[in-house]
Amino acid sequence: MGQKHHYLATLVVGAVLASGIAESADAATRTANGRARTVLPIALTTTRDLDFGTLLRGATGGTVTVNARTDARTRTGGVTLVGGGAPGAARFTATGTPAVNAFITVGTAPLLTRVSGSETMAVSNMTLNGARTRRIPASGILDIRVGGRLNVAANQRDGLYTGNFTLTVDYP
């Protein structure tokens, strides 16, 4: 009787193995390709600073705006635009891989501080001469311009005011 049980156990194990073989006969195999693309590092150069030009303060506050697309300068309130300086948008040149998108970020608007003083004027409403995401043209060169609005207080102290802002260009 001991041999009969051994024979039945072998038969059951053989049936389970045959069942597993039948399942793997239904398996499918496919291939896929691997892919990677390398791009040039983006190089960024400042070619011109944002310049609000020379202005005459007034008894009331106002603003001076530089258009990022046209370099046009406009004013509001008690500010008068006068000659002198070279008003215009900041200009940057970015180089990278053609036909790849680049993402542009303007940092925090600067607070301009009077040279040899502590008085300030805030810049706000920083604008670009186009979309934040741009396709790098066949030349590999992007022209990026940044404008903004200078907020001038009533009777703002005279002098030269300076400050910094950052521009970042990266692949998204």
Secondary structure, DSSP 8 states (H G I E B T S, - for coil): -HHHHHHHHHHHHHHHHHHHHHHHTT----------------EEEEEE--B--EEE--SS-EEEEE-TTT--EEEEET-EEES-S--B-EEEEEE--TTSEEEEEE----EEEETTS--EEEEEEEEESS-SEEE--TTSEEEEEEEEEEEE-TT---S-EE----EEEE--
